[in-house]
Every structure is written in C-alpha cells, then in structure tokens.
Amino acid sequence: MAIGTKELATSELDTFEDQRLVEELRKAKEELFNLRFQSATGQLESHGRIRAVKRDIARLYTVIRERELGIRATPAPVETGKTKKKAKKADAPAESAEVKEEAE
C-alpha cells in the first residue's frame, strides 16, 4: 500500500491490527525522512508529497491514540484454519482420556 494516498483512509485503518499500524507508521516516517533528504539536496520533484506523508503520520498517530483511550475499537483477531485444526487435535486426546477415566 502506498503511503500518502487515499488508500490510507481512517475507515481502512480501522481494519488494521495494532502491529500493522505501527509498521505503517514506521514506513511513513522513513518515507518522510527520504523526502526531506531529497528536498535538502534539491532532488525532490513533488513537494506536495511531504505534506501528504505528514498527514498520514498524523492520521496513524490519531488512530493509535484513540485505541489506547478506548474511543476507537480494535479489530477482532482473525483465526486461521491452522490454529483451529491444532485446537481440535489438542482437544481430542483430552476427551479420550476423560472417557477412559469415566469407564473405569
């Protein structure tokens, strides 16, 4: 996902997990550093890009802080198929042990 675009809207940020928000924030800060470096050396072509990245950083900080305060809900963790299978396998031996104990 490109930083500084309409793709980084707050409605989309609501679906991100906390770890992904931190990762997006790190990417945005890195891009801002690179843009400032290009500006200082005279290589920057699009000065509006700096403004867009700054807004993205502010948007990310806002969503993170709102989640800390409980204003914005965090997304529910999604279980993958592999974790469900492991849970079933772990439950099966326990059930068979209980059945053996009841039979005795």
VMD Tcl script that builds the backbone (N, CA, C; Angstrom):
set m [mol new atoms 312]
animate dup $m
set s [atomselect $m all]
$s set {name element resname resid chain x y z} {
  {N N MET 1 A 0.839 -1.165 0.000}
  {CA C MET 1 A 0.000 0.000 0.000}
  {C C MET 1 A 0.886 1.231 0.000}
  {N N ALA 2 A 0.558 2.163 -0.835}
  {CA C ALA 2 A 1.349 3.382 -0.936}
  {C C ALA 2 A 0.982 4.344 0.189}
  {N N ILE 3 A 1.976 4.958 0.741}
  {CA C ILE 3 A 1.767 5.938 1.802}
  {C C ILE 3 A 1.426 7.274 1.153}
  {N N GLY 4 A 0.533 8.029 1.772}
  {CA C GLY 4 A 0.187 9.351 1.259}
  {C C GLY 4 A -0.863 9.315 0.178}
  {N N THR 5 A -1.717 8.313 0.193}
  {CA C THR 5 A -2.761 8.207 -0.810}
  {C C THR 5 A -4.105 8.096 -0.130}
  {N N LYS 6 A -5.141 8.033 -0.923}
  {CA C LYS 6 A -6.491 7.876 -0.393}
  {C C LYS 6 A -6.698 6.470 0.176}
  {N N GLU 7 A -5.786 5.563 -0.120}
  {CA C GLU 7 A -5.898 4.200 0.389}
  {C C GLU 7 A -5.686 4.136 1.897}
  {N N LEU 8 A -5.068 5.153 2.473}
  {CA C LEU 8 A -4.782 5.168 3.898}
  {C C LEU 8 A -5.833 6.004 4.631}
  {N N ALA 9 A -7.097 5.733 4.356}
  {CA C ALA 9 A -8.194 6.448 4.994}
  {C C ALA 9 A -8.468 5.862 6.372}
  {N N THR 10 A -9.115 6.641 7.220}
  {CA C THR 10 A -9.386 6.170 8.577}
  {C C THR 10 A -10.293 4.947 8.578}
  {N N SER 11 A -11.185 4.846 7.622}
  {CA C SER 11 A -12.053 3.664 7.562}
  {C C SER 11 A -11.239 2.404 7.291}
  {N N GLU 12 A -10.181 2.526 6.510}
  {CA C GLU 12 A -9.312 1.379 6.256}
  {C C GLU 12 A -8.404 1.115 7.455}
  {N N LEU 13 A -7.973 2.161 8.128}
  {CA C LEU 13 A -7.107 1.988 9.293}
  {C C LEU 13 A -7.824 1.263 10.427}
  {N N ASP 14 A -9.152 1.356 10.464}
  {CA C ASP 14 A -9.915 0.661 11.493}
  {C C ASP 14 A -9.775 -0.851 11.380}
  {N N THR 15 A -9.494 -1.347 10.188}
  {CA C THR 15 A -9.384 -2.791 9.993}
  {C C THR 15 A -7.984 -3.324 10.298}
  {N N PHE 16 A -7.012 -2.430 10.465}
  {CA C PHE 16 A -5.636 -2.847 10.736}
  {C C PHE 16 A -5.477 -3.239 12.199}
  {N N GLU 17 A -4.638 -4.224 12.447}
  {CA C GLU 17 A -4.283 -4.581 13.810}
  {C C GLU 17 A -3.241 -3.591 14.310}
  {N N ASP 18 A -3.020 -3.572 15.621}
  {CA C ASP 18 A -2.091 -2.611 16.219}
  {C C ASP 18 A -0.685 -2.745 15.651}
  {N N GLN 19 A -0.239 -3.968 15.463}
  {CA C GLN 19 A 1.122 -4.195 14.952}
  {C C GLN 19 A 1.265 -3.632 13.540}
  {N N ARG 20 A 0.233 -3.790 12.731}
  {CA C ARG 20 A 0.302 -3.272 11.363}
  {C C ARG 20 A 0.287 -1.741 11.357}
  {N N LEU 21 A -0.445 -1.140 12.279}
  {CA C LEU 21 A -0.442 0.323 12.369}
  {C C LEU 21 A 0.954 0.840 12.698}
  {N N VAL 22 A 1.620 0.177 13.622}
  {CA C VAL 22 A 2.980 0.581 13.983}
  {C C VAL 22 A 3.919 0.410 12.791}
  {N N GLU 23 A 3.740 -0.656 12.038}
  {CA C GLU 23 A 4.576 -0.890 10.853}
  {C C GLU 23 A 4.326 0.183 9.789}
  {N N GLU 24 A 3.072 0.543 9.571}
  {CA C GLU 24 A 2.752 1.602 8.607}
  {C C GLU 24 A 3.335 2.942 9.072}
  {N N LEU 25 A 3.307 3.191 10.369}
  {CA C LEU 25 A 3.880 4.420 10.907}
  {C C LEU 25 A 5.383 4.463 10.667}
  {N N ARG 26 A 6.041 3.337 10.857}
  {CA C ARG 26 A 7.488 3.269 10.621}
  {C C ARG 26 A 7.807 3.544 9.151}
  {N N LYS 27 A 7.002 2.962 8.250}
  {CA C LYS 27 A 7.217 3.182 6.816}
  {C C LYS 27 A 7.017 4.647 6.449}
  {N N ALA 28 A 5.981 5.261 7.014}
  {CA C ALA 28 A 5.689 6.663 6.705}
  {C C ALA 28 A 6.801 7.579 7.202}
  {N N LYS 29 A 7.315 7.305 8.404}
  {CA C LYS 29 A 8.409 8.126 8.930}
  {C C LYS 29 A 9.667 7.963 8.087}
  {N N GLU 30 A 9.911 6.753 7.636}
  {CA C GLU 30 A 11.076 6.510 6.779}
  {C C GLU 30 A 10.933 7.251 5.454}
  {N N GLU 31 A 9.727 7.224 4.898}
  {CA C GLU 31 A 9.500 7.935 3.641}
  {C C GLU 31 A 9.647 9.445 3.832}
  {N N LEU 32 A 9.159 9.973 4.952}
  {CA C LEU 32 A 9.296 11.403 5.229}
  {C C LEU 32 A 10.767 11.791 5.341}
  {N N PHE 33 A 11.557 10.944 5.986}
  {CA C PHE 33 A 12.991 11.201 6.087}
  {C C PHE 33 A 13.620 11.270 4.704}
  {N N ASN 34 A 13.278 10.306 3.856}
  {CA C ASN 34 A 13.838 10.278 2.497}
  {C C ASN 34 A 13.405 11.498 1.689}
  {N N LEU 35 A 12.150 11.911 1.848}
  {CA C LEU 35 A 11.668 13.090 1.127}
  {C C LEU 35 A 12.372 14.360 1.594}
  {N N ARG 36 A 12.590 14.476 2.889}
  {CA C ARG 36 A 13.313 15.649 3.415}
  {C C ARG 36 A 14.757 15.662 2.929}
  {N N PHE 37 A 15.345 14.488 2.855}
  {CA C PHE 37 A 16.721 14.388 2.358}
  {C C PHE 37 A 16.776 14.820 0.891}
  {N N GLN 38 A 15.808 14.357 0.103}
  {CA C GLN 38 A 15.756 14.751 -1.311}
  {C C GLN 38 A 15.535 16.248 -1.443}
  {N N SER 39 A 14.721 16.807 -0.572}
  {CA C SER 39 A 14.460 18.242 -0.623}
  {C C SER 39 A 15.722 19.040 -0.311}
  {N N ALA 40 A 16.483 18.568 0.650}
  {CA C ALA 40 A 17.705 19.278 1.042}
  {C C ALA 40 A 18.756 19.222 -0.054}
  {N N THR 41 A 18.777 18.140 -0.821}
  {CA C THR 41 A 19.778 18.002 -1.878}
  {C C THR 41 A 19.283 18.524 -3.222}
  {N N GLY 42 A 18.031 18.992 -3.257}
  {CA C GLY 42 A 17.494 19.556 -4.494}
  {C C GLY 42 A 16.994 18.525 -5.480}
  {N N GLN 43 A 16.773 17.311 -5.051}
  {CA C GLN 43 A 16.323 16.245 -5.944}
  {C C GLN 43 A 14.821 15.990 -5.871}
  {N N LEU 44 A 14.104 16.655 -4.964}
  {CA C LEU 44 A 12.679 16.407 -4.770}
  {C C LEU 44 A 11.871 17.015 -5.911}
  {N N GLU 45 A 11.031 16.196 -6.527}
  {CA C GLU 45 A 10.206 16.672 -7.635}
  {C C GLU 45 A 8.818 17.080 -7.172}
  {N N SER 46 A 8.272 16.371 -6.204}
  {CA C SER 46 A 6.913 16.631 -5.753}
  {C C SER 46 A 6.923 17.075 -4.289}
  {N N HIS 47 A 6.817 18.377 -4.063}
  {CA C HIS 47 A 6.840 18.908 -2.709}
  {C C HIS 47 A 5.541 18.616 -1.962}
  {N N GLY 48 A 4.469 18.384 -2.689}
  {CA C GLY 48 A 3.191 18.055 -2.062}
  {C C GLY 48 A 3.208 16.700 -1.382}
  {N N ARG 49 A 4.136 15.880 -1.795}
  {CA C ARG 49 A 4.257 14.537 -1.210}
  {C C ARG 49 A 4.637 14.614 0.269}
  {N N ILE 50 A 5.452 15.594 0.648}
  {CA C ILE 50 A 5.840 15.762 2.045}
  {C C ILE 50 A 4.604 16.038 2.891}
  {N N ARG 51 A 3.750 16.896 2.396}
  {CA C ARG 51 A 2.525 17.239 3.126}
  {C C ARG 51 A 1.616 16.015 3.279}
  {N N ALA 52 A 1.486 15.216 2.224}
  {CA C ALA 52 A 0.635 14.028 2.273}
  {C C ALA 52 A 1.162 13.004 3.274}
  {N N VAL 53 A 2.460 12.828 3.319}
  {CA C VAL 53 A 3.057 11.858 4.244}
  {C C VAL 53 A 2.912 12.344 5.684}
  {N N LYS 54 A 3.071 13.650 5.900}
  {CA C LYS 54 A 2.880 14.200 7.249}
  {C C LYS 54 A 1.445 13.965 7.728}
  {N N ARG 55 A 0.508 14.131 6.841}
  {CA C ARG 55 A -0.893 13.892 7.202}
  {C C ARG 55 A -1.141 12.422 7.518}
  {N N ASP 56 A -0.511 11.537 6.756}
  {CA C ASP 56 A -0.644 10.105 7.037}
  {C C ASP 56 A -0.082 9.760 8.406}
  {N N ILE 57 A 1.047 10.349 8.747}
  {CA C ILE 57 A 1.656 10.102 10.057}
  {C C ILE 57 A 0.715 10.583 11.163}
  {N N ALA 58 A 0.146 11.760 10.993}
  {CA C ALA 58 A -0.789 12.289 11.982}
  {C C ALA 58 A -2.021 11.402 12.094}
  {N N ARG 59 A -2.508 10.915 10.966}
  {CA C ARG 59 A -3.673 10.036 10.951}
  {C C ARG 59 A -3.378 8.732 11.697}
  {N N LEU 60 A -2.195 8.171 11.481}
  {CA C LEU 60 A -1.812 6.931 12.159}
  {C C LEU 60 A -1.688 7.151 13.665}
  {N N TYR 61 A -1.040 8.246 14.063}
  {CA C TYR 61 A -0.917 8.556 15.488}
  {C C TYR 61 A -2.300 8.725 16.134}
  {N N THR 62 A -3.219 9.349 15.420}
  {CA C THR 62 A -4.558 9.574 15.951}
  {C C THR 62 A -5.278 8.252 16.195}
  {N N VAL 63 A -5.218 7.348 15.236}
  {CA C VAL 63 A -5.896 6.059 15.376}
  {C C VAL 63 A -5.283 5.250 16.520}
  {N N ILE 64 A -3.956 5.256 16.616}
  {CA C ILE 64 A -3.287 4.526 17.699}
  {C C ILE 64 A -3.702 5.084 19.062}
  {N N ARG 65 A -3.723 6.404 19.189}
  {CA C ARG 65 A -4.073 7.028 20.468}
  {C C ARG 65 A -5.542 6.803 20.822}
  {N N GLU 66 A -6.419 6.862 19.829}
  {CA C GLU 66 A -7.838 6.616 20.087}
  {C C GLU 66 A -8.070 5.191 20.572}
  {N N ARG 67 A -7.306 4.249 20.047}
  {CA C ARG 67 A -7.421 2.868 20.519}
  {C C ARG 67 A -6.926 2.739 21.951}
  {N N GLU 68 A -5.866 3.452 22.306}
  {CA C GLU 68 A -5.361 3.423 23.674}
  {C C GLU 68 A -6.397 3.960 24.652}
  {N N LEU 69 A -7.118 5.003 24.252}
  {CA C LEU 69 A -8.110 5.621 25.118}
  {C C LEU 69 A -9.447 4.891 25.096}
  {N N GLY 70 A -9.620 3.962 24.175}
  {CA C GLY 70 A -10.870 3.222 24.076}
  {C C GLY 70 A -11.931 3.925 23.258}
  {N N ILE 71 A -11.570 4.970 22.552}
  {CA C ILE 71 A -12.515 5.703 21.718}
  {C C ILE 71 A -12.820 4.905 20.455}
  {N N ARG 72 A -11.796 4.310 19.891}
  {CA C ARG 72 A -11.925 3.539 18.657}
  {C C ARG 72 A -11.692 2.067 19.002}
  {N N ALA 73 A -12.533 1.202 18.484}
  {CA C ALA 73 A -12.430 -0.230 18.780}
  {C C ALA 73 A -11.318 -0.875 17.967}
  {N N THR 74 A -10.636 -1.825 18.581}
  {CA C THR 74 A -9.616 -2.592 17.862}
  {C C THR 74 A -10.308 -3.734 17.144}
  {N N PRO 75 A -9.796 -4.132 15.983}
  {CA C PRO 75 A -10.432 -5.224 15.247}
  {C C PRO 75 A -10.263 -6.541 15.987}
  {N N ALA 76 A -11.247 -7.419 15.826}
  {CA C ALA 76 A -11.179 -8.737 16.458}
  {C C ALA 76 A -10.122 -9.573 15.752}
  {N N PRO 77 A -9.338 -10.345 16.507}
  {CA C PRO 77 A -8.318 -11.189 15.863}
  {C C PRO 77 A -8.971 -12.263 15.005}
  {N N VAL 78 A -8.401 -12.471 13.848}
  {CA C VAL 78 A -8.928 -13.454 12.909}
  {C C VAL 78 A -8.160 -14.749 13.093}
  {N N GLU 79 A -8.887 -15.843 13.303}
  {CA C GLU 79 A -8.245 -17.139 13.455}
  {C C GLU 79 A -8.029 -17.764 12.094}
  {N N THR 80 A -6.870 -18.358 11.913}
  {CA C THR 80 A -6.602 -19.041 10.653}
  {C C THR 80 A -7.042 -20.486 10.772}
  {N N GLY 81 A -7.134 -21.163 9.662}
  {CA C GLY 81 A -7.556 -22.556 9.648}
  {C C GLY 81 A -6.590 -23.460 10.378}
  {N N LYS 82 A -5.311 -23.140 10.371}
  {CA C LYS 82 A -4.303 -23.976 11.013}
  {C C LYS 82 A -4.469 -23.981 12.526}
  {N N THR 83 A -4.794 -22.827 13.115}
  {CA C THR 83 A -4.938 -22.783 14.563}
  {C C THR 83 A -6.170 -23.554 15.008}
  {N N LYS 84 A -7.217 -23.536 14.196}
  {CA C LYS 84 A -8.415 -24.290 14.547}
  {C C LYS 84 A -8.127 -25.788 14.548}
  {N N LYS 85 A -7.369 -26.272 13.563}
  {CA C LYS 85 A -7.057 -27.688 13.491}
  {C C LYS 85 A -6.210 -28.114 14.681}
  {N N LYS 86 A -5.262 -27.282 15.059}
  {CA C LYS 86 A -4.412 -27.615 16.197}
  {C C LYS 86 A -5.240 -27.686 17.472}
  {N N ALA 87 A -6.197 -26.787 17.608}
  {CA C ALA 87 A -7.028 -26.783 18.796}
  {C C ALA 87 A -7.866 -28.061 18.851}
  {N N LYS 88 A -8.377 -28.495 17.709}
  {CA C LYS 88 A -9.178 -29.716 17.678}
  {C C LYS 88 A -8.322 -30.921 18.019}
  {N N LYS 89 A -7.120 -30.978 17.494}
  {CA C LYS 89 A -6.247 -32.098 17.787}
  {C C LYS 89 A -5.865 -32.127 19.257}
  {N N ALA 90 A -5.686 -30.967 19.842}
  {CA C ALA 90 A -5.320 -30.900 21.251}
  {C C ALA 90 A -6.494 -31.331 22.129}
  {N N ASP 91 A -7.730 -31.012 21.695}
  {CA C ASP 91 A -8.906 -31.383 22.469}
  {C C ASP 91 A -9.188 -32.882 22.381}
  {N N ALA 92 A -8.898 -33.503 21.259}
  {CA C ALA 92 A -9.234 -34.907 21.050}
  {C C ALA 92 A -8.542 -35.822 22.053}
  {N N PRO 93 A -7.252 -35.745 22.311}
  {CA C PRO 93 A -6.635 -36.639 23.291}
  {C C PRO 93 A -7.173 -36.404 24.698}
  {N N ALA 94 A -7.495 -35.193 25.038}
  {CA C ALA 94 A -8.012 -34.896 26.362}
  {C C ALA 94 A -9.382 -35.548 26.544}
  {N N GLU 95 A -10.201 -35.500 25.503}
  {CA C GLU 95 A -11.519 -36.112 25.576}
  {C C GLU 95 A -11.406 -37.617 25.724}
  {N N SER 96 A -10.498 -38.248 24.986}
  {CA C SER 96 A -10.357 -39.704 25.073}
  {C C SER 96 A -9.848 -40.109 26.449}
  {N N ALA 97 A -9.007 -39.297 27.072}
  {CA C ALA 97 A -8.517 -39.599 28.411}
  {C C ALA 97 A -9.649 -39.498 29.426}
  {N N GLU 98 A -10.540 -38.512 29.223}
  {CA C GLU 98 A -11.676 -38.366 30.129}
  {C C GLU 98 A -12.633 -39.536 29.997}
  {N N VAL 99 A -12.840 -40.021 28.777}
  {CA C VAL 99 A -13.728 -41.141 28.543}
  {C C VAL 99 A -13.178 -42.394 29.207}
  {N N LYS 100 A -11.864 -42.614 29.133}
  {CA C LYS 100 A -11.237 -43.772 29.768}
  {C C LYS 100 A -11.388 -43.706 31.286}
  {N N GLU 101 A -11.238 -42.522 31.851}
  {CA C GLU 101 A -11.376 -42.367 33.295}
  {C C GLU 101 A -12.792 -42.645 33.746}
  {N N GLU 102 A -13.775 -42.179 32.942}
  {CA C GLU 102 A -15.183 -42.411 33.288}
  {C C GLU 102 A -15.546 -43.884 33.198}
  {N N ALA 103 A -14.943 -44.599 32.248}
  {CA C ALA 103 A -15.231 -46.023 32.061}
  {C C ALA 103 A -14.711 -46.850 33.243}
  {N N GLU 104 A -13.653 -46.402 33.852}
  {CA C GLU 104 A -13.070 -47.158 34.978}
  {C C GLU 104 A -13.823 -46.891 36.203}
}
mol reanalyze $m
mol bondsrecalc $m
mol representation Tube
mol addrep $m
